[in-house]
Amino acid sequence: MRGESLAELLGGRGGAIDATLPPLAFAAGWLLGGESLWGGVGAALAVGAAVAGVRLSRGDRPRSVLIGLLAVCVAALIAVRTGRAEDFFLIQVLSNAASALAWAVSIIVRWPLLGVLVGAVLGQRTRWRRDRALRRAYGRASWVWTATYVLRLAVFVPLYLSGQVLALVVARVALTWPLVAAALALSWVVLRRSLPDGHPGLRHPVTEDPAAAPR
């Protein structure tokens, strides 16, 4: 367990860095075009397509790449339809609200999303859930990720409502890859410290009788 980390298992930092490039391009195009919405949208779409191409060339899953590109296209479409530059970030606000709710509910119903994600990466399906200590540790560590979405909402919502486009871009960058890196590190610490001494680690759940496992 000491030889790897959540960052290595989930690979979250690279994707988070890529996600900040279209908003930065939007801000650059918007400013260089004299606060032109079309300039910002065009720049964001061009960079989004370039990022998608690079990710495909380095072997990222096509589905993941297309979802990222689709998010940029939807954000651009919303902004064009409303004519407001700040609406380019509306989908970000809504997705963080949905994510905060999903992570919190997953913990409450004892299906912590961190366990679901790591279990899928490790090919364990739901076997991790029959390990009560591991399930409890995943639950505690999942609160770290819930907090990241709540933090983003606390910053994004006031800026969005006041139409602070450049501040939204700065917040998007500051609360994307640096926050993901911090959440990966902190949730890993919480996860390790929540497991009892002698536990074999994430790759080796101590499975119990399936009839005794929670439904």
N, C-alpha and C positions, 0 to 999 in steps of 0.2 A: 504493500500500500504506500510505502514511503517513496517508491521509485517513480511515481507519476502524480499528476495533479488533475483537477477538473479542467484546467486550461488545455492540457494535453488531450484529455478525453473528448471534450466538447468542441475544442478549436474555436472558441467564441471571439477571440480578439481580432483575427483577420477579417471575419465577416463584419464585425462592428466598425472597423476602420473603413472598409469599403462603403458601408452605409452612410458615412459622413460626407462622401465626395459629391453626390448629387446636390444636397442642400448647399454646400459651399459653392458649387457651380451656379446654382440658382441665385445666390446672393451676388456673385461676381457679375453674372449676366444682367441682373436687375439694376445694379449700380452703374455698370459701364453703359447700359442703355438709357441712362437717365431715369431710373426707376420704371423701366419698361417691363411689364409683366411678361410680354412675349420674349423679351431678351432673356429673362430669368428662366422661363419654361424651356426655351430652346437649348440653353446651356445645360440645364439639368437633365434633359432627355438625351443630349449628346453624350454627356459624361456617364449617365446611367447605362447607355448602350455600350460604351467603351468598357466600363467596369464589368458588365455582363460578359463581354467577349473575353476579357482577361481571365475571369473566373472559369469560364468554360475551357479555356486553353490550359489552365493549370489543373484541370480534372475535377472541378466542383460538380456536384450533382445538378443536372439540367433543371430539375424541378425547383431546387433552391434558388438557382440563378434566375429563373423565370419569375418566381414569386417576388424577388427583389426588384427586378425590372418593372413588373406589374405595379408594385407599390409606387414607384416613381411616376409611372404613367397616370395612375389614378390621382396622385397628388397634383400633378400638372393639370389634369382635366378639371378637377375641382376648382383650382385657382382660376383657370380660364373661364369656367362657367360663371363664377361669382364676380370675377374681375377684381378680386382682392388678393394681394400678394401673400398676406398672412395665412390665407386658406391653403396655401401649399403645405402647411404644417398641420392642417386639421386632421388628416389621417393619422399622423403621429400622435396627436392628443387622444384620439379615439382608441387607437390600438394599445396605448399605454393604460388607458382606463380598463379596457377589456382584459388585458394581461394581468393587471393588479387583481381584478376580480377572480380570474381563472386560477391564479396561483394561490390566492387565499382560500378559495373554495376547495381546491385540490388537497390542501393541508387539512382542512376541517373534515373532509370525507375520507381522510387517511389514504389518499392516492397522491402524495406529494409529487408535483411535476418534475422536480429534480430527479427523483427516483425513476420516474417514467422515462426521462430523457437518457439518463446514464444507463439504465437497464436496457434500453433499446440499443445504445451504442455497444454495450458489452454482450449483446445477444442473449440476455437473460429473460426477456419477456417479462413475466410477472413473478419470477422466482424470488427476486429480491424482497418482495412484499411478504413472503412467508418467514422472513427473518425480522422478528419484532424490533430488535435493537437497531438494525439497519434502517427499517422503515421509520422508526422514531428519529434517527439521525437525519435522514432525508427530509423529514418534516421540519425539523429545526433549521436546517440549512436552507430550506425553501423560503423561510421567512425573510432571509437576506435578499432574495430575488424579488419577493413581494415588495419589500421596502424600496428597491430601486425604482419600480414603476410608480409607487406613491410619490417618491421624491421628484421624479420627472413631472408628474402631474402638478405638483405644488409649484414648480417653476414654469412649466409650459402654459398652464391655463391663464394666469394673470398676464403673461406676455402676449398670448394670443388674443385675449379679450381687449387688450389695449393697442393691438396692431403693431407691435414692436418687431418688425421683420428681421432686422440685423441682430437684435438681442435673441430672437428665436434661433437664428443660425448658430450663434455663439453657444447658446444653451444646448442645442442639438449636438454639437461637437463635444462640448465638455461633458455632457451626460450620456454619451454613447460609448466610445471605446474606453475612455478612462474609467467610467463607471462599471462597464462590463469587466474590465481587468480587476477592479477592486472587488466586485461581487464574486468573481471566480476565486480570488485569493481568500476572501473572508468566509465564503460558504464552505470552502475546502477545510479551513481551520475549524469551523463549527462542526462540520461533518466528522472530522477525525477525532475531535475532543468529545463528541457525543457517543462514540462507539466505546464499549467496555474494553478493558485491557484484555489482550489475548484474542480479540476478534480478528479473523483472517483477512478482512478487508472487503472492498467493494466487489472484487471479482469472485469472491467465494462466500456467497450468502449462506448463513447457517439456517437451512430450511427446516421447517417444522412439518408436522402432520397437516396435509392440505385441509382436512376436516376441521382443524383447529384454527386455521387462518381466518382473519376477518373478511367479511363479505363487503 
